[in-house]
Amino acid sequence: MKITAITPQKKDKNRINIMVDGSYRFSLDVFQYADLGIKIGKEYSDEELRNLEQASLFGKIYTRSLEYCLIRPHSAKEIKEYLYRKTLNGRNKQGDLIKGISPKITSQVFDRLLEKGYIDDIKFSKHWIENRKMKIGVSSRKIRSELLSKGVERYTVERLINESSRNDKSEIEKVILKKRKRYSDDNKFINYLINQGFSYETIKTAMLNQTK
C-alpha cells in the first residue's frame, strides 16, 4: 500500500492527513510526521500502517493530555484518572459507539508526560500549598487532606507543608477577617473554624487577639 497524498488538516494546522491508496487513513502531528519520514509514493505493509495508526492515536491523546496538564498543575493520580477515562467506551452526539483508547497507549502517554516533567508531585504540591485559598486562608490540616486525596505521598506532603512559609496562625487570621461577620454566635463560628481544620487552641488564641 502506498502513500498517495499528504495534506494539512483544515481545522488543526498542526496535524497532517495521510492518504493511502487514494483514501484517508490517519493523521499525525507535525513533529511525528517529520520524525517518521513519511513521503508520497512510499509503500508500507499492513503491519507498518497499523503501527502508524497507533502512533496517530498516541499523538492525539498526548496532545490532549498535555493541554490538560497546562490548564493547571495536576498530581500523578489526577493524570492517571484522566487517562483512564480515555480508555472507556463512549458515544457521540448521534449515539454512535466511540471505542476507548488502548491502555497501552495511555500508559505510553503517561510515561512521556512524566519523562518531559509535566507530571511531578513535588512541583504540584508546592503550587497547591503556595496558592490554595491564599487570600481567604486555609488550615494546614485541610491542605494536607486535599493533597493526600490527590495521591501525593504522605512524606512529601508533610515535608512540603513544614517547609512552607504558611502557618495556621496567619491563615486563621485571614479566615476570621473574611468570615467573622457571618456569625453572631461565637460557638457556631468556632465550630465552623474547627471544621476548616484549625485546632481549638489556635482558634481561641486568634479570637482572643481579635477582641484586643
Secondary structure, DSSP 4 states (H G I P E B T S, - for coil): -BEEEEEE-SS-TTEEEEEETTEEEEEEEHHHHHHHT--TT-B--HHHHHHHHHHHHHHHHHHHHHHHHHHS---HHHHHHHHHHHTS-EE-TT--EEPPPPHHHHHHHHHHHHHTTS--HHHHHHHHHHHTTTTT---HHHHHHHHHHTT--HHHHHHHHHHSS--HHHHHHHHHHHHGGG-SSHHHHHHHHHHTT--HHHHHHHHHHHH-
